[in-house]
Amino acid sequence: MERFLLRVAASALAVLLAGSMPQSGVYVRNLQIEVALVFAVVLGLLNAFVRPVLLLLTLPLNLITLGLFTLVINAAIFWLATWFDLGVQVDGFRGAFIGALLVSIVSFVASRLVR
């Protein structure tokens, strides 16, 4: 449970970081931590249930691109999470890609620090 809460907190910080960058294309309503935390939980649920299905469906394309298509899948999941009216919006694919990339990097670093 502790690791889950740490991952949610790291994802929320990454969403806030993306929202505070002026050219990222990610907008968090008033940069509220509560909005980012709820969005991080929804993002985690989508990553747990929808992402594996998308990865399986796009496996041939992922193999051809040597795994780089996973970045597109991550952006699609981030964009899908913004469909829920939680206070986070993105400007097209570029915003979703930047947001997903920041969340992935911060989550990776946080998981390495927790060990």
LOLOVO-34595 format. One record per residue (C-alpha): residue in three letters; chain; x, y, z. Coordinates in steps of 0.25 Angstrom, whole numbers, plus 5000, padded with zeros to 4 digits. Example, Ala and Ser with C-alpha at 12.3 -4.5 7.8 and 13.67 -1.06 7.14 Angstrom:
2
   residu   chaine     c1     c2     c3
      ALA        A   5049   4982   5031
      SER        A   5055   4996   5029
This chain:
115
   residu   chaine     c1     c2     c3
      MET        A   5000   5000   5000
      GLU        A   5012   5009   5003
      ARG        A   5018   5007   4989
      PHE        A   5004   5010   4983
      LEU        A   5002   5023   4990
      LEU        A   5017   5027   4987
      ARG        A   5014   5025   4972
      VAL        A   5001   5033   4972
      ALA        A   5009   5044   4979
      ALA        A   5020   5043   4969
      SER        A   5010   5043   4957
      ALA        A   5002   5055   4963
      LEU        A   5015   5063   4965
      ALA        A   5019   5060   4950
      VAL        A   5005   5064   4946
      LEU        A   5007   5077   4954
      LEU        A   5021   5079   4948
      ALA        A   5015   5077   4934
      GLY        A   5004   5087   4937
      SER        A   5013   5097   4942
      MET        A   5022   5097   4929
      PRO        A   5016   5108   4920
      GLN        A   5019   5101   4906
      SER        A   5015   5087   4911
      GLY        A   5001   5087   4906
      VAL        A   4996   5081   4920
      TYR        A   4987   5090   4928
      VAL        A   4983   5086   4943
      ARG        A   4972   5095   4948
      ASN        A   4979   5105   4958
      LEU        A   4990   5095   4960
      GLN        A   4983   5089   4971
      ILE        A   4989   5077   4977
      GLU        A   4975   5070   4980
      VAL        A   4972   5071   4965
      ALA        A   4986   5065   4962
      LEU        A   4984   5054   4972
      VAL        A   4971   5049   4967
      PHE        A   4976   5050   4952
      ALA        A   4988   5041   4957
      VAL        A   4978   5031   4963
      VAL        A   4970   5030   4950
      LEU        A   4983   5030   4941
      GLY        A   4988   5018   4950
      LEU        A   4975   5011   4948
      LEU        A   4975   5013   4933
      ASN        A   4990   5008   4933
      ALA        A   4986   4995   4941
      PHE        A   4974   4991   4932
      VAL        A   4974   4998   4919
      ARG        A   4989   4999   4915
      PRO        A   4991   4984   4915
      VAL        A   4980   4982   4905
      LEU        A   4985   4993   4896
      LEU        A   4999   4987   4897
      LEU        A   4994   4974   4893
      LEU        A   4986   4979   4881
      THR        A   4998   4987   4876
      LEU        A   5009   4977   4879
      PRO        A   5013   4975   4864
      LEU        A   5014   4990   4862
      ASN        A   5022   4991   4875
      LEU        A   5031   4980   4871
      ILE        A   5034   4987   4857
      THR        A   5037   5000   4864
      LEU        A   5046   4993   4875
      GLY        A   5037   4997   4886
      LEU        A   5036   5012   4883
      PHE        A   5021   5011   4880
      THR        A   5019   5009   4895
      LEU        A   5021   5024   4896
      VAL        A   5009   5026   4887
      ILE        A   5001   5016   4896
      ASN        A   5005   5024   4908
      ALA        A   5001   5037   4902
      ALA        A   4988   5031   4898
      ILE        A   4985   5026   4912
      PHE        A   4989   5040   4918
      TRP        A   4979   5046   4907
      LEU        A   4968   5036   4911
      ALA        A   4970   5040   4926
      THR        A   4967   5055   4922
      TRP        A   4953   5050   4917
      PHE        A   4949   5050   4931
      ASP        A   4945   5064   4935
      LEU        A   4955   5064   4947
      GLY        A   4962   5078   4944
      VAL        A   4973   5073   4935
      GLN        A   4973   5077   4920
      VAL        A   4983   5075   4909
      ASP        A   4985   5082   4896
      GLY        A   4985   5070   4886
      PHE        A   4995   5059   4884
      ARG        A   5007   5068   4887
      GLY        A   5002   5071   4901
      ALA        A   4998   5057   4904
      PHE        A   5011   5052   4900
      ILE        A   5019   5062   4908
      GLY        A   5010   5059   4920
      ALA        A   5012   5044   4919
      LEU        A   5027   5045   4917
      LEU        A   5028   5054   4929
      VAL        A   5020   5044   4938
      SER        A   5028   5032   4932
      ILE        A   5041   5039   4936
      VAL        A   5037   5043   4950
      SER        A   5030   5030   4953
      PHE        A   5043   5022   4948
      VAL        A   5052   5031   4957
      ALA        A   5042   5029   4969
      SER        A   5042   5014   4967
      ARG        A   5057   5014   4967
      LEU        A   5058   5022   4980
      VAL        A   5048   5014   4988
      ARG        A   5055   5001   4986
